[in-house]
């Protein structure tokens, strides 16, 4: 058993201010001298970038759909190993989970798996005494979750705040703070949600201090710490990547920069444990792959925002095309799929795949279960994985001669082969045992003679 002070920041619905409160709390706790670990329920890549900025550490995800229920507590303990307190931001409303599976993969589900107390953020604009009924309902809907406090957001006046506090006094659930509507920070957004921290025009030093000060002024930090400290001790061991690398090492280059910001921290850890020297490259600015690259991983992001710069980097695009054709292993998800194609919105890309992509008004978003249709660099044919999609583009044609995946509805998706897998499907490799080791082994086997 180990003590892991922790709390979950939940909300009644999306838009109530979870990310504002969670990120501000992380920054305020850090400023108060605490070592803080940051965690996000669900597959989202963007909120963890704000968490990382606030804590000075790594933002990590906790998603039962992607990795399975049994790994949630071990992954949390891995991320919280050096922390004095952990803040876990929820997803959507407290009880919103996978459609058709009750609250599976919801904030409440993860809170139960971690036996963590919950602080509920409520957008209070336009509410009065009825807010007590709302809080009472959230607190009693599932007796397995523990609602330990409430933060009110979008308060219009001191009188409004006092009215809400008086009403909530009848629930027995403490109000930990109230954020005035005038103090709410406006975070830039676009077609897939918040703009990641690495892409914001204003540096962290401009917006984070104001957010921290807002939380320090309006939220009772000692009471928050007390709630986190009251969390029960946790049984079991922390997750650790299996050190199963081959005798020969491989250099795995991971795409980064502003156009490719999506990735899970555990992927690098798994690759390193599997025998990889992990290096990064920026497809917008680096004219060549890092020296000695044996394989490439290209995750998600926003290539559509940076088309001109990606297209202008003709030397790197040519190298990717030539190396992939020669058998260099390539793993690409979503934005990586777009960059590997012939065109994106009419702009030339790498030409590894004979596909063309374009932006659309339609958002494709959701969890997916998929079966591998052929051996590829991360899994064998027949392997069943769980992942998610998150994009506003379409690729034509949608698959190659050897599709990568068959979804649960029977549809086929992506492009695959022994040294290539490219599709819209995002995976969390902690939930795909052996994926990193298989990529390293493939890279070693395909390495060009010196």
N, C-alpha and C positions, 0 to 999 in steps of 0.2 A: 504494500500500500504506500502511496506517495501523495503528499499534499500538493494540489495544483489549484491555487486560488483562481477563480474563473467566473465569468458571467456572460450571458448571451444578451445581445441587444436585438430585440424583436420589434415588430410593429403590427398594427391592426391591418395594414394594407401597404402596397407599394406607394411611395410618395410621401409617407408620413415623416421621413427624415432620419431613417436608420443610419445611412452612410454619414450624414452630418454629425450625428451624435456619437456614433462609434469611432469615427476618425478623430473627432475633437477630444473624446475621452482618452483615446490612445496617446494623443499628443500631450494632454494635460497630465496624465499619469506619468509619462516619461519626464516631463518637465519637473514633476514633483519628486523625481529621483528613483522611480520604479523601473525595473527592467520589464518591458511589456512584450508579449507575443500577440500576434494578430492572426485571426482566422476568419474565414468567410464560408457560410453555409451555401452550398450549391456550386455550380461550375463556373461562375462569373470570373473573368480575368481582370476586369477593370477596377472594381472596388479594392482588391488587394494591392493595387498600385498606390492607392491613397493610404491604405494601412501601412505599407512599407515606408512611405514618406513620413508618416506620423511617428512610427516606432524606431526608425533607423535600422530596422531588421528586414525580415522577409514576410510577405503576406502569403498565407497558405489557405487552401480550400479543404472543406470537409463535406463530402457528397456521398451519401449512402448508395445512390444509384450508380455512380461511377466506380466506386471501389468496394462496395458491400458494407453492410452494417458492422461486421466484425472488425473492420480496419479503422473505424471512425475514432474510437478511443486511442488506439495505438498511434495513429497519425497525429492526433491532437497532442499526445504526450511527447512525441518526437519534436513537434514544433515548439512546445512549451518547456522543453528541457532546461533551458537557461533562464527562464522568465520567473519573475516574482508574482506576476499577475497576467492573466490572459483575457482578452476581449474578443468575443466571437460575434461577428455581425450576421444576422439572419438574412433570410430571403423572402420577398413578398410579404404576405400576412403570416402571422404566427403559425397557423394550421394549414397553410397552402402547400400541397405536395404534388407528387406525380398524378396527373389526371387519371382517374379510375382506380387509384390505389390508396384512397383515403389520404392520410397525411404522410405517406412514405416520402422521405427526402425533404420534408418540411423543416422549418426551424424548430418546431416542437419535437419532431422526431430526433433531431440531432441533440437537442437539449436533454431529452430523456436518455439517449445513449451515453451522454457525458455526465448525467446527473448534475446538470448545471442550473443555477438560478437564473431567472429571466427578468430583464428590465424591459418594460413595454413602452415604446415611443408612440405617442398619439398625436396626430395632427388635430389640434383643438379648435381650429378656425370654425366659427359658426356653431359651436357647441356650448351647452350650458350644463344644467344639472343632469341631463341624460347621460353625460359621460360616465357617471358612476355605474349605470346599467351596462354600458359597454365594457368597462373594466371588470365588473363582476362576472359578466359572461365569459370573457377571455380567461379569467382566473379559475372558473369552475367548470369550463367545458370539458377539460381532461384533467382528472385529479392526479395524473402521473406527472404533470409539469408544475413547477413552483414559480409563481409570479411574485417576485420579491420587491418590485418597485415600479414606478411610473415616471416617465419624463414627458412633460407636456410641451408641445411645439406649436408655433404660430399663435402665441398669446397676443391679444389685441390691446390689453390695458391691464393695469394693476387690479382694477375691479373684476375684470374677466378672470384673471388668475385666482383671485380670492374666492370667487364663486365656484370655480372648478375644484380648488383645494377643499372648500367646505363640503362639497358634494362627495368627493372621493374619500373624505374622512370616514364616511359611513362604511366603506369597503374594508377598512383595516389595512389597506395596501399603501405604503408611504409614497408620497410624491417626492422624488429625488431632485427635481428641478423643473424649471419652466423657461422656455426660450421665447423671447419676444419676436413677433413677426418681423419687426424692423431690423432685428439682429441676424436674421437668417441669411446665410451666404448663398449666392447663386453660382453653382458650379456649371461650367459650360457643357452642353450636351450636343449630340448630333444623331445620325440615323441608327446607331446601335447603343445609345445610352450616353453615359458620361464620357467626356474626353479623358483618356488615360493621362496620368500625371506627366509622363514623359513627353506628351504632345501639347500640353497646355502652353499658351504664349506667355503666361505669367509664371515665374519660377516659384518653387515651393516657399522660398523665403518671403514671398509677398502675401500668399493666402493662408498658409498654415498658422502663423502667429495669431492672426485675427480669429481663426476658428478655435484655436486653443484658448484664447482669452475669453471668447464667448462661453465656452464650457466652464472655464474656471469661475466665471462671474455668476453663472446661472444654474450650475449643477453642484450638488453637495458631494464633492469628491471623497471625503472621509467616509460618508455613508455608502458610497459605491464600493470603496475598498473593503468595508466591513461586510458587505453582501458577498463579495468575491471570496473573502477569507472564510466565510461560513460554509463554502461548498465542501462536500464530503471528500474524504481521501479516495483516491482512485486505485483500483486494483489493476494488475496486469502490467505487461512490459510495453515500452515504447516501440514503435515501428522502426525498423532499420533496414536499409537496402542490403540485399544479400550480396556479399563480396564473392561473386562467382565468375570473375573475368578470366579470359583465356591467358595463356602464358605470354602471347604477343599482344601489345597494346595497339589501340587504334586512336586516331585523332578524329573526333566528331565535331563538325562546325555547326553551330546553332545560329540561325538568322536572328538578328536583333535590330536595333535602331527604331526610329519612330514608326516605320511602316509595319513592323512585326513585333508587337509588344505582348502577345498572348503566349503564355507558357506556365506550366506548373513547376514549382521549385523542386519537387521530388524527381522530376525527369533528369535534371543535371546530376542529382545525387545518385540516382540509379545508374546512369551511364558511367559515372566515375567509379562506382563500386564494381561495375561489370568490366572494368579495364580500359575505359576511355579517358583520353585527355580531351576535355571539353573546352573548345574555344568558341568565340563569337565573331560574327561578321555582320556588317551593315550593307544590305543590298543596294542602298542608295549611294553610299560613298566609297565602299571598298571595291577597287577595280579588279581584285583577284581574291580567290578563296585563301584563307590562312595557309601558310606553308605546311605541307604534309597532310592536308585534309584527306581522310579516307571515306567519309560519309557526311551527308548533310541532313539536318533537320530544319524544316521551315514551318513554323507554327502559324497561328492566326494573327490577325491585325487589320490594318487599314491600307492596303496597297492602292485602293481607289482614290485615296486622298493625296497620294504622292506619285501619281502616274508619270508626270513629266521627269522627275528625277530618276525613277526606276528605269524608264525607257532610255534615258540618256546614258546609263551605265552599260554601254554596249559590250565592253570587254568582259565584265563579270557574267552578263547574260550568255555570252558565247561560251565562256568556260563551263558554266553550269550545263548548257546544252551538250557540249562535247563530252564532258566527264560523265554525265548521266547515260549518254549513248554508249559509252565505253564500259559501263557496268558499275560506276560508282553508286553505292546505295543512297537512295533519297527517300526521306519520309516527309510528307507534306500534308498539312491540315488547313483547309479553308483558304486563308489568304495565300498559303503556300501553293495550293492547287491553282489559284488564279495566276500567280506569278509564273508558274511552270508552263502555262498555256501559250498559245500563239498571240492572243490579244486580250486586253481588258478594256472595255469601252473604246475600242478602236486603236488603243495604244499598244505597240509591240511589247511583248514580254519574252520569256526565255525560249519558247518554242520546243520545250521538251515534250509536251503533249500537244496533239493536233486539235486543240479545243479553243473556243472563243467564249469569253465571259462578258457579262454586262450587268450593270446595276438595274434593279427593278424597285418599284414602290413596296413590294410585298416582303414582309419579314418572315423568314423561315426560322423557327425557334422551337426547340423541344428535345426531350430525351429520346434516344434511339437504342434499340437492341439490334445487333448485326452479327452475321456469320461471315467469316472470311471465305471467299470463293476460290482463292488460290494461295499457295505459299507466298509470303511477302517478307520484307526485312524485319518485321516485328512479331508476326504470328504465323502459325501453320494453317493450311486450309482446314476448314471446319471449326476453327476456334470461334467461340461466341463471346462477344464483347458488349459492353454497355458504354455509350458515349452520348454526345449531344451535338446539335447543330445550332448555328447562330449567324445568320447572314442575310443580306438583301441582294444577292447576286444570283444569276443562273449561269450554268456552263453548258455549252452546246458543242458537240454531243455530250450527254451527261455521263457516259462511260466509254471506256475503250473496248478493245476486243476481249480483254480479260478484266471484267469488273472487279473492284476490290471487295465490295460488301453486298450481302443480301439482307435487307431490313426485314423486320418482323411481318410487314405487310406484303412481302414477296418482291418488292421493287429492288432493283440493282443500282449500285452507285459506285462512282470513283474508278480509278485506274490502278492496276496492280501488276506485279510480276515478281520474280525472285529478288530483284534489287530495287523495286519501286513500289511505294504505296502512296497514293494521293487522292484525297477525297475531302468532302465537307465535314466528315466526322471527326470531332474532337474526342480524344481519349485521355484518361488519367492512368499513366503506366503503373502506378501502385496497384491498380485494379486489373492489370494485365500481366500476370506473373511471367517473367522471362522475356518481356518485350525488349528491354534495354540490352540484356545479354545477347539476345538473338541479333540485334542490330550490330553490336560490336563484333560478334563472330562473323557476320556477313561482311562487315567492312574489312576485317582481317583477311578473309578468304578472297575478297575481290581486289585487294590492294595491288596497285600496279607495280611491277618489278622495278627495283631501284636502278 
